[in-house]
Amino acid sequence: MSENNSNQPTTGADPGATNSASDSTVSATAGSTAPKRPIPPRSLETKLIHFNGSVDPTTGASSVPIYQASTFHQDDILNPPQHDYSRSGNPTRQALEDYIAVLEGGARGFAFASGMAAISTAFLLLSAGEHVIVTEDVYGGTYRLLTTVLNRLNIEISFVDMTDLAQVKAALRPNTRAVYMETPSNPTLKITDIHAVTEWAKEHHLLTMLDNTFMTPYYQRPIELGVDIVLHSATKFLGGHSDVLAGLAVTRTLELGKQLKHLQNGLGTVLGPQDSWLLMRGMKTLAARMSHSEKSTARIAEWLQTRSDIEAIYYPGLSTHPGHEIHTSQSTGYGSVISFDVGSGERAKQVLDRVQLPIVAVSLGAVESILSYPPTMSHAAMGATVRAERGITDGLLRLSVGLEDVEDLIADLEQALD
């Protein structure tokens, strides 16, 4: 994407409309005066490949150029160019930010140095003395931010079970400003009725935010369900290759986008051009990766159900999952994260020691399967008592299913469990 064409506004009115040659109104012959023919709406699979900036308008390059520059020359200081300093805006990062806005159907997109940088920046829309209602079994890093950082800024937090709308409503206070959702939740994959929460929130003029990391816009589009700000740890499924650390945010309106841009620029928690380029490269294969991994996850879930030594299985794709119907109504797929309880911390450690194919690591959403132990990894910040209250037991394992042959994965899990 050239510097002069890298910051085209994304309105969200037509998420399929972009400025690339393959997804715009085109004429029959280049340079002719023939009437332009409209392009029909594009599927998300097509948008993942043909997005604003997928072809560089200056050179025709099939990849967004990496603008490895910290500053930009100004020919006329009274009429500054679109980009002047990369913290405030970089053409490569702008291409990514427009890309995620198109995919989520929002007005503005923003790229941050990590998922937590995106989440932290969004929470700083709140002011001292205000209150936010939060999903109780939220990601451990978000829990740490809320309970050790934002509490010092006099921002009040109520953690509630968002599978129960009555509990959400009961948490309302006179100073409540926002509702923060995570669905499916991490790691027990509880489901929140997004539309029901956003409709209630609108009645009380509350800001709504949702972490869409597990589903991505391929399976779940929260803005269409009324959410104001969608957040991603793009390190996970969007990047998809365990080689980039990044966070993304999309706002429903231009006004919210203006507020978030002010915070992004002021805090400086931006994503660099190299990582922006890597993330865009990963996102192009999102549909293929998500579709393949979801099929494998469904097969693993069915296999786990046949075992008598598994105490609990958490996967919204199972008809026995308590949130299955709600999730099916608001998402087009079930994702490739599954959690299961093997009964004890000792047995969980044995499984972690014995598996050969999944890497045992923090994170998820990669081409390789990743087996995690929430009590000491993603949710260590919660502490044992809080984890127990939220159903995060010592025997809980979280598996992010990758692109390996599913029968090989099952055989490996079987030998580790046996």
KENUVO-988506 format. One line per 8 residues: number of its first residue (from 1); for each residue z, y, x of C-alpha. Coordinates in pm, 1 decimal. Layout:
N
NUM	Z Y X ~ ...
END
This chain:
418
1	0.0 0.0 0.0 ~ -93.7 336.8 143.2 ~ 159.1 617.1 166.7 ~ -20.0 825.7 -93.2 ~ -30.7 547.1 -351.5 ~ 297.4 365.7 -297.9 ~ 518.2 545.9 -548.0 ~ 333.4 521.0 -874.5
9	592.8 542.0 -1154.6 ~ 669.1 228.3 -1348.7 ~ 741.4 315.7 -1709.4 ~ 817.8 -29.1 -1847.0 ~ 607.4 48.8 -2155.3 ~ 338.8 -192.7 -2031.5 ~ 481.2 -420.4 -1762.1 ~ 136.3 -569.4 -1716.2
17	-22.8 -239.3 -1620.1 ~ -43.2 -176.8 -1245.2 ~ -264.3 8.2 -1002.2 ~ -413.0 -291.4 -822.3 ~ -783.3 -362.1 -863.5 ~ -709.9 -698.2 -1022.2 ~ -477.2 -570.6 -1293.4 ~ -610.3 -239.3 -1416.7
25	-890.8 -103.7 -1631.7 ~ -1210.5 -177.5 -1438.9 ~ -1580.5 -98.5 -1474.3 ~ -1861.8 -350.2 -1462.2 ~ -2000.5 -215.6 -1133.4 ~ -1796.1 -44.4 -864.3 ~ -1875.4 324.5 -852.4 ~ -2079.3 311.4 -1173.9
33	-2027.8 523.7 -1482.6 ~ -2024.6 223.8 -1714.8 ~ -1740.9 223.0 -1972.3 ~ -1422.2 69.9 -1842.2 ~ -1306.5 -247.6 -2010.7 ~ -937.5 -303.5 -2088.0 ~ -753.0 -585.7 -1919.4 ~ -553.6 -813.1 -2153.0
41	-178.2 -853.8 -2099.3 ~ -96.8 -1062.6 -1795.1 ~ 146.2 -1354.0 -1777.8 ~ 438.8 -1330.5 -1538.9 ~ 279.2 -1594.8 -1316.5 ~ -20.0 -1365.2 -1271.4 ~ 195.8 -1054.9 -1219.8 ~ 379.7 -1233.4 -939.9
49	52.7 -1242.7 -745.5 ~ -128.2 -933.3 -870.5 ~ 125.2 -653.0 -873.6 ~ 105.8 -284.2 -793.0 ~ 26.4 -284.9 -422.4 ~ -86.0 -647.0 -394.1 ~ -405.5 -508.6 -240.0 ~ -384.6 -211.0 -4.4
57	-614.5 58.7 -154.6 ~ -694.2 206.4 186.8 ~ -795.3 -102.6 382.5 ~ -828.3 -373.6 119.7 ~ -563.2 -580.2 297.0 ~ -426.8 -862.9 81.0 ~ -71.9 -792.4 197.0 ~ 137.2 -477.0 164.6
65	148.3 -307.2 506.3 ~ 482.0 -282.7 683.4 ~ 552.0 84.6 740.2 ~ 790.5 51.6 1032.2 ~ 872.0 421.0 1042.0 ~ 1196.1 610.9 999.8 ~ 1037.6 949.9 935.9 ~ 706.7 1100.2 821.8
73	514.7 1407.3 944.3 ~ 502.4 1705.5 708.5 ~ 185.3 1912.3 725.7 ~ 331.7 2175.5 496.4 ~ 709.8 2207.8 470.6 ~ 674.2 2401.8 145.0 ~ 482.7 2107.7 -4.3 ~ 652.3 1799.6 144.0
81	482.5 1460.3 121.6 ~ 598.1 1182.1 -105.7 ~ 787.2 1017.2 181.2 ~ 986.2 1213.5 436.0 ~ 1264.0 979.0 557.9 ~ 1289.1 602.8 507.4 ~ 1642.2 607.2 370.0 ~ 1510.3 818.6 82.2
89	1187.1 626.9 44.2 ~ 958.5 396.4 240.2 ~ 611.6 286.8 123.2 ~ 679.3 -81.7 187.5 ~ 1012.3 -72.7 7.4 ~ 855.6 127.2 -275.6 ~ 597.3 -146.6 -327.5 ~ 880.7 -397.9 -367.7
97	1073.3 -168.5 -599.9 ~ 769.4 -121.1 -822.9 ~ 708.6 -496.6 -809.4 ~ 1050.4 -596.2 -947.1 ~ 1033.6 -321.8 -1211.9 ~ 706.0 -470.4 -1338.6 ~ 849.3 -823.5 -1344.6 ~ 1166.7 -723.1 -1530.9
105	988.8 -478.9 -1762.4 ~ 1206.7 -184.1 -1659.6 ~ 1150.5 180.1 -1577.3 ~ 1263.8 187.8 -1212.1 ~ 1334.2 -68.3 -944.3 ~ 1551.7 -37.8 -634.4 ~ 1585.4 -251.2 -321.2 ~ 1916.0 -278.7 -135.9
113	2041.7 -435.2 185.8 ~ 2208.9 -721.5 -5.3 ~ 2291.9 -840.6 -353.3 ~ 2643.2 -700.9 -318.6 ~ 2499.8 -365.9 -210.0 ~ 2300.8 -355.4 -534.7 ~ 2600.7 -458.8 -745.3 ~ 2836.7 -216.7 -569.7
121	2596.4 72.2 -616.2 ~ 2558.1 -2.9 -986.5 ~ 2936.2 -10.8 -1034.8 ~ 2961.2 330.9 -869.8 ~ 2798.1 474.8 -1180.0 ~ 3155.0 450.5 -1311.4 ~ 3417.3 715.9 -1239.9 ~ 3789.7 702.1 -1173.2
129	3989.6 626.3 -1486.3 ~ 3709.4 435.3 -1657.7 ~ 3724.9 71.7 -1765.6 ~ 3474.3 -214.5 -1745.0 ~ 3469.0 -555.6 -1918.2 ~ 3354.0 -835.5 -1686.5 ~ 3260.4 -1203.5 -1718.2 ~ 3572.9 -1393.5 -1609.0
137	3404.4 -1656.9 -1389.7 ~ 3195.6 -1402.1 -1204.8 ~ 3058.2 -1452.2 -852.1 ~ 3338.3 -1440.8 -593.4 ~ 3190.1 -1145.1 -406.1 ~ 3176.7 -941.4 -725.5 ~ 3536.3 -1041.8 -803.1 ~ 3643.6 -926.3 -456.3
145	3467.0 -590.4 -501.2 ~ 3633.2 -533.3 -837.3 ~ 3984.7 -641.2 -741.3 ~ 4015.2 -504.2 -386.9 ~ 3781.4 -203.3 -374.3 ~ 3711.8 -54.9 -716.7 ~ 4074.2 -95.6 -822.9 ~ 4167.3 144.0 -539.3
153	3926.3 393.1 -694.9 ~ 4121.5 370.0 -1021.4 ~ 3847.4 182.0 -1203.9 ~ 4008.0 -60.1 -1448.4 ~ 3876.3 -413.7 -1500.2 ~ 3927.1 -671.6 -1775.3 ~ 3800.7 -1024.6 -1709.8 ~ 3715.4 -1209.0 -2032.3
161	3551.0 -1531.7 -2140.7 ~ 3215.5 -1393.4 -2253.7 ~ 3121.4 -1712.9 -2430.2 ~ 3351.3 -1576.6 -2701.7 ~ 3225.2 -1244.5 -2840.6 ~ 3560.3 -1186.8 -3010.4 ~ 3728.9 -1172.7 -2668.8 ~ 3473.9 -918.5 -2548.6
169	3537.9 -699.5 -2851.2 ~ 3914.7 -733.1 -2814.9 ~ 3894.5 -601.4 -2457.7 ~ 3759.8 -262.4 -2570.2 ~ 3972.7 36.5 -2471.0 ~ 3930.1 410.2 -2529.5 ~ 3818.6 448.7 -2166.4 ~ 3579.8 151.9 -2161.6
177	3249.7 258.5 -2010.2 ~ 3059.1 -61.9 -1927.2 ~ 3014.9 -436.1 -1977.5 ~ 2914.6 -656.8 -1685.2 ~ 2760.8 -996.1 -1760.4 ~ 2668.4 -1294.1 -1547.8 ~ 2481.7 -1563.8 -1735.8 ~ 2461.4 -1842.8 -1645.8
185	2786.5 -1774.0 -1466.9 ~ 2863.8 -1884.7 -1113.4 ~ 2960.8 -2165.8 -1059.2 ~ 3047.2 -2315.2 -1400.7 ~ 2725.2 -2194.2 -1567.5 ~ 2883.8 -2055.7 -1882.2 ~ 2643.9 -1879.5 -2116.8 ~ 2682.9 -1532.3 -2264.4
193	2489.6 -1430.9 -2575.0 ~ 2312.9 -1134.4 -2414.2 ~ 2170.8 -980.7 -2729.9 ~ 2499.6 -1005.6 -2919.1 ~ 2689.5 -831.7 -2637.3 ~ 2430.8 -557.0 -2588.7 ~ 2412.2 -484.0 -2963.2 ~ 2790.7 -447.4 -2975.9
201	2790.5 -238.7 -2657.6 ~ 2532.0 0.6 -2800.5 ~ 2754.5 60.8 -3102.3 ~ 3023.2 184.3 -2863.2 ~ 2785.1 366.2 -2623.9 ~ 2866.5 131.8 -2336.8 ~ 2652.1 71.8 -2030.0 ~ 2547.4 -292.6 -1990.6
209	2476.0 -464.1 -1658.8 ~ 2369.4 -823.2 -1593.9 ~ 2340.0 -1036.6 -1280.8 ~ 2012.6 -1227.2 -1326.6 ~ 2017.7 -1407.4 -991.0 ~ 2021.9 -1763.3 -1127.9 ~ 1740.5 -1719.9 -1381.3 ~ 1520.4 -1449.1 -1223.9
217	1263.5 -1271.9 -1445.3 ~ 1064.1 -1595.7 -1447.7 ~ 1312.5 -1751.8 -1690.5 ~ 1517.1 -1460.7 -1828.9 ~ 1432.1 -1095.0 -1899.4 ~ 1756.3 -917.2 -1989.6 ~ 1602.7 -573.2 -2045.4 ~ 1408.8 -717.1 -2339.8
225	1747.2 -826.3 -2479.5 ~ 1894.8 -477.8 -2451.9 ~ 2052.5 -474.2 -2104.6 ~ 2055.4 -137.1 -1922.8 ~ 2067.5 -253.3 -1559.2 ~ 1953.9 -590.1 -1421.8 ~ 2080.3 -698.7 -1080.0 ~ 1971.0 -965.8 -833.9
233	2084.9 -1119.2 -513.2 ~ 1723.6 -1142.3 -400.3 ~ 1843.9 -1346.3 -103.0 ~ 1840.4 -1640.0 -343.9 ~ 1551.1 -1749.0 -566.2 ~ 1339.0 -1436.1 -532.9 ~ 1326.1 -1460.8 -153.1 ~ 1340.1 -1837.9 -173.4
241	1331.5 -1929.5 194.8 ~ 1680.4 -1854.6 334.3 ~ 1532.1 -1597.0 569.6 ~ 1606.0 -1257.4 413.1 ~ 1915.4 -1076.8 285.8 ~ 1834.9 -842.0 -3.3 ~ 1944.9 -707.3 -340.3 ~ 1743.6 -562.7 -628.2
249	1825.6 -353.6 -933.7 ~ 1611.6 -252.3 -1231.6 ~ 1701.0 14.6 -1486.3 ~ 1592.6 24.3 -1846.6 ~ 1532.4 400.0 -1849.3 ~ 1406.1 664.8 -1610.3 ~ 1729.8 860.6 -1656.2 ~ 1941.4 567.1 -1541.7
257	1693.7 518.1 -1259.7 ~ 1745.6 876.2 -1150.7 ~ 2122.0 821.2 -1137.4 ~ 2091.0 497.2 -941.5 ~ 1841.3 655.1 -700.8 ~ 2092.3 933.3 -629.7 ~ 2352.8 671.9 -537.1 ~ 2110.9 462.7 -332.4
265	2003.0 764.1 -130.7 ~ 2358.0 893.9 -92.2 ~ 2504.1 561.3 17.4 ~ 2206.0 459.9 228.7 ~ 2236.8 91.2 137.6 ~ 1859.5 41.3 144.7 ~ 1643.4 -254.7 239.6 ~ 1435.3 -219.2 555.1
273	1054.1 -247.6 552.0 ~ 1041.1 -583.8 734.6 ~ 1279.6 -744.8 486.2 ~ 1097.9 -578.6 195.9 ~ 774.4 -739.2 312.5 ~ 940.4 -1080.5 356.0 ~ 1087.3 -1059.5 7.8 ~ 753.1 -975.2 -150.7
281	594.3 -1269.4 28.9 ~ 861.5 -1500.5 -109.3 ~ 836.4 -1364.9 -462.7 ~ 467.8 -1453.6 -488.3 ~ 557.3 -1822.7 -504.8 ~ 852.5 -1781.6 -743.4 ~ 685.4 -1947.4 -1043.4 ~ 578.1 -2256.5 -851.5
289	916.1 -2296.0 -681.7 ~ 1124.5 -2242.2 -995.1 ~ 913.1 -2477.7 -1205.2 ~ 925.2 -2760.6 -948.7 ~ 1297.0 -2726.1 -880.4 ~ 1389.1 -2708.8 -1248.8 ~ 1217.9 -3041.9 -1319.1 ~ 1407.9 -3200.8 -1032.5
297	1737.0 -3051.4 -1152.4 ~ 1688.7 -3193.8 -1500.6 ~ 1630.3 -3536.5 -1347.3 ~ 1946.0 -3507.4 -1133.4 ~ 2148.4 -3395.8 -1436.0 ~ 2035.1 -3700.3 -1630.8 ~ 2125.3 -3926.4 -1338.6 ~ 2469.6 -3771.9 -1299.4
305	2533.7 -3837.2 -1668.0 ~ 2495.1 -4211.0 -1605.9 ~ 2779.0 -4214.6 -1353.0 ~ 3133.5 -4281.9 -1467.4 ~ 3282.8 -4124.9 -1153.4 ~ 3168.0 -3769.6 -1238.7 ~ 3431.3 -3583.6 -1438.9 ~ 3219.1 -3291.0 -1556.6
313	2861.0 -3166.6 -1531.4 ~ 2766.1 -2802.2 -1577.2 ~ 2397.6 -2743.7 -1650.2 ~ 2261.3 -2546.6 -1948.7 ~ 1960.0 -2776.4 -1970.9 ~ 2179.0 -3056.7 -2102.9 ~ 2205.3 -3070.5 -2482.3 ~ 2577.3 -3139.7 -2436.7
321	2632.7 -2806.9 -2260.7 ~ 2830.4 -2580.1 -2498.6 ~ 2595.7 -2288.1 -2429.7 ~ 2273.4 -2487.6 -2451.1 ~ 2146.8 -2343.1 -2780.1 ~ 2224.8 -1981.4 -2692.6 ~ 2067.0 -2015.3 -2350.8 ~ 1756.7 -2175.9 -2499.4
329	1723.1 -1885.7 -2742.8 ~ 1731.4 -1617.6 -2471.5 ~ 1568.8 -1788.4 -2171.6 ~ 1251.7 -1986.0 -2114.5 ~ 1406.5 -2232.4 -1869.5 ~ 1731.4 -2367.5 -1733.5 ~ 1701.3 -2303.9 -1361.3 ~ 1783.8 -2527.3 -1067.0
337	2156.4 -2479.4 -1010.8 ~ 2386.1 -2757.8 -1128.9 ~ 2759.5 -2796.1 -1071.9 ~ 2956.0 -3117.0 -1104.6 ~ 3317.2 -3224.5 -1057.5 ~ 3374.1 -3533.3 -843.7 ~ 3743.3 -3552.2 -927.3 ~ 3931.2 -3416.6 -627.2
345	3905.7 -3196.0 -322.0 ~ 3930.7 -3500.8 -96.7 ~ 3633.1 -3669.2 -261.6 ~ 3434.5 -3346.4 -261.5 ~ 3484.3 -3322.1 115.5 ~ 3368.6 -3681.0 157.6 ~ 3047.9 -3605.7 -31.2 ~ 2990.2 -3290.0 174.1
353	3040.1 -3487.7 495.5 ~ 2799.6 -3763.5 394.7 ~ 2496.9 -3591.9 238.8 ~ 2192.9 -3580.7 463.9 ~ 1923.8 -3389.4 274.5 ~ 2093.5 -3085.2 116.8 ~ 2229.9 -2846.8 374.4 ~ 2599.0 -2773.6 324.7
361	2607.0 -2396.4 316.3 ~ 2675.6 -2074.4 131.3 ~ 2389.1 -1943.8 -85.7 ~ 2133.6 -2104.8 -314.8 ~ 1780.3 -2069.9 -445.2 ~ 1589.2 -2184.4 -137.3 ~ 1309.5 -2432.4 -70.2 ~ 1571.2 -2662.6 79.8
369	1847.6 -2799.6 -141.1 ~ 2188.9 -2643.1 -73.2 ~ 2519.2 -2808.0 -156.8 ~ 2812.5 -2566.5 -173.8 ~ 3186.8 -2597.7 -219.5 ~ 3294.3 -2296.8 -431.7 ~ 3669.1 -2312.7 -353.9 ~ 3610.2 -2235.4 14.9
377	3268.8 -2067.4 -4.6 ~ 3142.2 -1850.4 -290.9 ~ 3479.6 -1818.7 -468.6 ~ 3731.9 -1828.4 -186.0 ~ 3821.7 -1465.1 -262.9 ~ 3960.1 -1564.3 -604.1 ~ 4255.8 -1764.6 -482.6 ~ 4359.3 -2107.7 -612.7
385	4543.4 -1989.8 -923.7 ~ 4262.2 -1768.1 -1049.8 ~ 4002.0 -2036.0 -973.3 ~ 4199.0 -2291.9 -1172.8 ~ 4217.5 -2054.4 -1469.6 ~ 3840.4 -2024.6 -1463.1 ~ 3768.5 -2397.0 -1435.5 ~ 3672.0 -2387.2 -1067.8
393	3849.6 -2707.3 -968.4 ~ 3905.1 -2852.1 -621.6 ~ 3654.8 -3127.1 -700.3 ~ 3373.1 -2890.6 -801.1 ~ 3044.6 -2896.7 -610.6 ~ 2747.5 -2666.6 -673.1 ~ 2399.3 -2795.0 -596.4 ~ 2095.3 -2569.9 -571.0
401	1798.1 -2804.2 -597.2 ~ 1507.3 -2733.3 -365.7 ~ 1157.4 -2873.1 -326.4 ~ 1235.1 -3214.2 -178.7 ~ 1128.7 -3530.8 -361.0 ~ 1383.7 -3570.6 -637.8 ~ 1421.3 -3946.9 -592.6 ~ 1504.9 -3890.9 -226.4
409	1770.0 -3637.9 -332.4 ~ 1919.6 -3877.8 -583.9 ~ 1929.9 -4159.3 -330.1 ~ 2107.0 -3932.7 -84.4 ~ 2361.0 -3813.7 -342.5 ~ 2416.9 -4172.9 -448.9 ~ 2505.0 -4292.6 -99.7 ~ 2733.2 -3991.7 -51.0
417	2915.7 -4053.8 -378.9 ~ 2940.1 -4431.0 -325.2
END
